[in-house]
């Protein structure tokens, strides 16, 4: 009966070890960007307005908590050019070369959007934006005429593109349709998009109590085995 009780205690200890774990969440700061920053202070580039959106495709390999988006821009500040603001939005894509589904967007496909005013002349702008992206394909789009933005501006094309950025990384909205880079014009290049965030990973680690439980379990099993052996020896002697 004593041995059976000790074995039951050992089994209970094993169950405790199995359940007693906790998750450690680790975050690593990352920057995804199409190009490094060229010279600022300019006033030429590819148009960004209500009929001209510019988009950049990117891929996320693990959960990413976005904290900022941005790029190299300017907007005209005269009253006849609207409120001098443009918008930035993140949308999911079905594949790495897909386009947004709406005209221009479906309500459910805009994961997050923000409106901001770059000003004149051109500067590198970072704007707070919070959204969690799962593994998959996405696009960062800048434009006007939506989300309260009515400005007219441009994205300079003097930014050195980084490895991984290709002609097909970009796409645009022409006021009627989405189109891949170069479909109806020479295409864009050298424009700077970026986003910053935290790559989030989760690791399952035993709690300190579980480690103690494993030590206790090992001790109980060893003690029970010794008692069994000792009782068997005593039984053998009594038979003689």
C-alpha positions as CSV (number, residue, x, y, z in Angstrom):
1,X,0.0,0.0,0.0
2,X,2.9,2.3,0.8
3,X,4.6,1.7,-2.5
4,X,1.3,2.3,-4.4
5,X,0.8,5.6,-2.6
6,X,4.3,6.8,-3.6
7,X,3.8,5.8,-7.2
8,X,0.5,7.8,-7.2
9,X,2.4,10.8,-5.8
10,X,5.0,10.5,-8.6
11,X,2.3,10.4,-11.3
12,X,0.7,13.5,-9.9
13,X,4.1,15.2,-9.9
14,X,4.5,14.3,-13.6
15,X,1.1,15.9,-14.4
16,X,2.1,19.0,-12.6
17,X,5.3,19.2,-14.6
18,X,3.4,18.9,-17.9
19,X,1.0,21.8,-17.1
20,X,3.3,24.2,-15.3
21,X,4.8,26.3,-18.2
22,X,4.7,29.9,-19.2
23,X,5.2,31.9,-22.4
24,X,8.0,34.3,-22.9
25,X,7.3,37.0,-25.6
26,X,10.4,38.5,-27.2
27,X,10.4,41.5,-29.5
28,X,13.0,42.6,-32.1
29,X,13.0,46.0,-33.7
30,X,12.9,45.9,-37.5
31,X,12.7,48.4,-40.3
32,X,11.4,47.4,-43.7
33,X,12.1,49.9,-46.5
34,X,12.2,50.1,-50.2
35,X,15.1,52.5,-50.4
36,X,17.5,54.4,-48.2
37,X,17.0,58.2,-47.9
38,X,18.3,60.4,-50.7
39,X,18.9,64.1,-50.5
40,X,16.0,66.1,-49.0
41,X,14.8,69.6,-49.6
42,X,13.7,68.9,-53.2
43,X,10.4,69.7,-55.0
44,X,10.2,67.1,-57.8
45,X,8.9,63.5,-57.8
46,X,6.1,61.1,-58.6
47,X,2.7,62.7,-57.9
48,X,0.6,61.8,-54.9
49,X,-3.0,63.1,-55.0
50,X,-6.6,61.9,-55.2
51,X,-6.0,60.4,-58.6
52,X,-2.5,59.1,-58.0
53,X,-1.7,56.7,-55.2
54,X,1.7,55.0,-54.9
55,X,2.0,51.5,-53.4
56,X,4.9,49.3,-52.3
57,X,4.6,45.5,-51.7
58,X,6.3,43.9,-48.7
59,X,6.3,40.5,-47.0
60,X,6.1,39.6,-43.3
61,X,7.6,36.2,-42.3
62,X,6.4,36.3,-38.6
63,X,4.1,38.4,-36.5
64,X,5.0,42.1,-36.8
65,X,3.7,44.8,-34.5
66,X,3.9,48.0,-36.7
67,X,4.6,51.2,-34.8
68,X,5.5,53.7,-37.6
69,X,5.2,54.2,-41.4
70,X,6.7,56.8,-43.6
71,X,8.7,57.8,-46.6
72,X,10.3,60.7,-48.4
73,X,7.6,63.3,-49.4
74,X,6.6,66.8,-49.9
75,X,3.2,68.5,-50.2
76,X,2.3,71.9,-51.5
77,X,1.1,74.2,-48.8
78,X,-0.9,76.8,-50.8
79,X,-4.6,76.8,-50.0
80,X,-5.6,76.0,-53.6
81,X,-3.9,72.6,-53.1
82,X,-6.2,71.3,-50.4
83,X,-5.2,70.8,-46.8
84,X,-1.6,69.8,-47.6
85,X,-2.1,66.3,-46.1
86,X,-1.9,62.8,-47.6
87,X,-2.7,59.4,-46.1
88,X,-0.8,56.2,-45.5
89,X,-2.6,52.9,-45.4
90,X,-1.6,49.2,-45.0
91,X,-3.7,46.6,-46.9
92,X,-3.3,42.8,-47.2
93,X,-2.5,41.2,-50.6
94,X,-3.4,37.7,-51.7
95,X,0.0,37.0,-53.2
96,X,3.3,38.8,-53.5
97,X,2.4,40.4,-56.8
98,X,-1.3,41.1,-56.1
99,X,-3.2,44.4,-56.1
100,X,-5.7,45.7,-53.6
101,X,-9.2,44.4,-54.3
102,X,-11.3,47.6,-54.1
103,X,-11.8,50.7,-56.2
104,X,-9.7,51.9,-54.6
105,X,-10.2,50.0,-51.3
106,X,-12.8,47.7,-49.8
107,X,-13.8,48.8,-46.3
108,X,-12.5,45.6,-44.7
109,X,-9.1,45.5,-46.4
110,X,-7.7,48.7,-44.9
111,X,-6.0,47.3,-41.8
112,X,-4.9,50.8,-40.6
113,X,-4.6,54.3,-42.0
114,X,-3.3,57.6,-40.9
115,X,-3.3,61.2,-42.3
116,X,-0.3,63.5,-42.1
117,X,1.2,66.7,-43.6
118,X,4.8,66.4,-44.9
119,X,5.1,70.1,-45.8
120,X,7.4,71.7,-48.3
121,X,10.1,71.0,-49.5
122,X,10.8,67.3,-49.3
123,X,11.7,65.6,-46.0
124,X,11.8,62.0,-44.6
125,X,8.6,61.6,-42.6
126,X,7.8,59.0,-39.9
127,X,4.2,58.8,-38.7
128,X,2.9,56.7,-35.7
129,X,0.6,53.9,-36.8
130,X,-0.2,50.8,-34.8
131,X,-1.3,47.5,-36.3
132,X,-0.4,43.8,-35.9
133,X,0.4,41.9,-39.1
134,X,0.5,38.1,-39.3
135,X,2.7,36.3,-41.7
136,X,1.7,37.2,-45.2
137,X,1.9,39.7,-48.1
138,X,0.9,43.4,-47.6
139,X,1.2,46.8,-49.3
140,X,1.9,50.3,-47.9
141,X,0.0,52.9,-50.0
142,X,0.2,56.7,-50.0
143,X,-2.4,58.9,-51.6
144,X,-5.0,61.7,-51.1
145,X,-8.7,62.1,-51.3
146,X,-9.5,59.6,-48.5
147,X,-9.4,59.5,-44.7
148,X,-9.6,63.3,-44.5
149,X,-6.6,64.0,-46.7
150,X,-7.0,66.4,-49.6
151,X,-3.4,67.5,-50.3
152,X,-1.3,67.4,-53.4
153,X,2.3,66.2,-53.1
154,X,4.9,63.9,-54.5
155,X,7.5,61.3,-53.6
156,X,11.0,62.1,-54.8
157,X,12.8,59.5,-56.9
158,X,16.3,60.2,-55.8
159,X,16.5,57.4,-53.1
160,X,18.9,54.5,-53.6
161,X,16.9,51.3,-53.7
162,X,17.9,48.5,-51.3
163,X,18.4,44.8,-52.2
164,X,15.1,43.1,-52.6
165,X,13.4,46.1,-54.1
166,X,12.6,45.5,-57.8
167,X,10.5,47.2,-60.5
168,X,7.6,45.0,-59.6
169,X,7.7,46.1,-55.9
170,X,5.7,49.2,-56.8
171,X,2.2,49.7,-58.1
172,X,-0.2,52.6,-58.4
173,X,-3.8,53.8,-58.5
174,X,-4.7,56.0,-61.5
175,X,-8.0,57.4,-60.3
176,X,-9.9,54.5,-61.9
177,X,-7.9,51.3,-61.6
178,X,-5.0,49.7,-59.8
179,X,-2.1,48.9,-62.1
180,X,1.3,47.2,-61.8
181,X,4.3,49.4,-62.3
182,X,4.9,50.4,-65.9
183,X,1.5,49.3,-67.1
184,X,0.4,52.6,-68.6
185,X,3.6,54.6,-68.2
186,X,7.3,54.2,-67.7
187,X,6.9,53.2,-64.1
188,X,8.3,54.5,-60.9
189,X,11.6,53.8,-59.1
190,X,13.8,55.2,-56.4
191,X,10.9,56.1,-54.1
192,X,11.2,55.6,-50.4
193,X,8.6,53.7,-48.4
194,X,9.3,52.3,-44.9
195,X,7.7,50.9,-41.8
196,X,9.1,50.2,-38.4
197,X,7.9,47.7,-35.8
198,X,8.6,44.8,-33.5
199,X,9.0,41.2,-34.6
200,X,7.2,39.2,-31.9
201,X,8.2,35.6,-31.1
202,X,6.8,33.4,-28.3
203,X,8.7,30.7,-26.4
204,X,7.2,28.1,-24.1
205,X,9.4,27.8,-20.9
206,X,8.9,25.6,-17.8
207,X,8.1,27.6,-14.7
208,X,10.6,27.4,-11.7
209,X,7.9,25.4,-9.9
210,X,7.9,22.9,-12.7
211,X,11.7,22.5,-12.5
212,X,11.3,21.9,-8.7
213,X,8.5,19.4,-9.6
214,X,10.9,17.5,-11.9
215,X,13.5,17.3,-9.2
216,X,10.9,16.1,-6.8
217,X,9.5,13.6,-9.2
218,X,13.0,12.2,-9.8
219,X,13.6,11.9,-6.1
220,X,10.2,10.1,-5.5
221,X,10.8,7.7,-8.3
222,X,14.3,6.8,-7.0
223,X,13.0,6.5,-3.4
224,X,10.1,4.3,-4.6
225,X,12.4,2.0,-6.6
226,X,14.7,1.6,-3.5
227,X,11.8,0.7,-1.3
228,X,10.6,-1.8,-3.8
229,X,14.0,-3.4,-4.0
230,X,14.4,-3.4,-0.2
231,X,11.0,-5.0,0.4
232,X,11.7,-7.6,-2.3
233,X,15.0,-8.4,-0.5
234,X,13.2,-8.7,2.9
235,X,10.6,-11.0,1.4
236,X,13.2,-13.2,-0.2
237,X,15.0,-13.6,3.2
238,X,11.8,-14.4,5.0
239,X,11.0,-17.2,2.6
240,X,14.3,-18.9,3.3
